[in-house]
């Protein structure tokens, strides 16, 4: 399968985003890295039209809760930004 320039740009953008997350080193022992990764994921979600909230009980790093209005079936995603 041959890639076009749009495909190449999408792949380059995905690599850049992934590199930024890995570079932050988001591990439980690196709170600054977790904060940077969380901020990056929140920014990307906002760029996609989501409203984003950080929810925390104060004892652990916040989780992100994102919503985007629209028709269709709601979906939920869960993942770690600390691995």
N, C-alpha and C positions, 0 to 999 in steps of 0.2 A: 504494500500500500504506500503510495507516494504522499508525502506531506506537502501542503501548500504553505504560503507565508503566514496565513492566519493560524494554522495548526502550530507552526513553529513559534509564533508569538505566544500562544496559549501555553505551550510547553515551557517556554522560557519564563513566563510569568509564574507558573506553578513551581518551577524550580527555585525561583527567587524567593517566593513566599515560604517554601519548605526550608530553604537555607536559613532564612531569618529565624524561623522557629527553632531549628536545631542549634543555631549559633547562640541563641539565648540561654541554652542549657537549662531548661526548666525542670528542675528536680526538687523534691521536697527540701533538700538541704541548701538550695539556692533560691531563696525567696525573690531576689531581684530578677532572676531568670524567669521564674513563674509569673511575676508581674508583667515582664516584657512580653512573654508569650500570650498571656491573657489579653493584654492591650492590643497585640497584633491580630489575634483572632477576632476580638470585638470590632476592630477597625474594618477588617475584611467583611464581617457580617453586615456592618452598617453600609459599606460600599455596595452590598447586594440588596439593600433596601430594608434590612431588618432593623427593628428597634431592639436595643440591647440593654439589659439590666444586669448589674452585678449583685449577687445575693450571697450574704455571709452571716454566719453566726458569731464571727469574731475569733473563733478558735482555729479555724483552718482558712486557707486562701479562698477567696470568693469563687463561686461558679458563675457562669454566664447563662442567662436566660434570654433567648432571642425570639421575637415574633415578627411575622410579616403578614400583613393582611392580604386576603385574596380568596378566590373561590377554590374549591377543591378539598381534598381530604387532608386534614392536619397530619403532620408527621412529627416525630420526636427523634432527636439525635442525642446521643450521650457519648462523651469521649474524654480522654485525659489530655491535658496540655502539659503534663508533668512527666512525660516519658519520651 
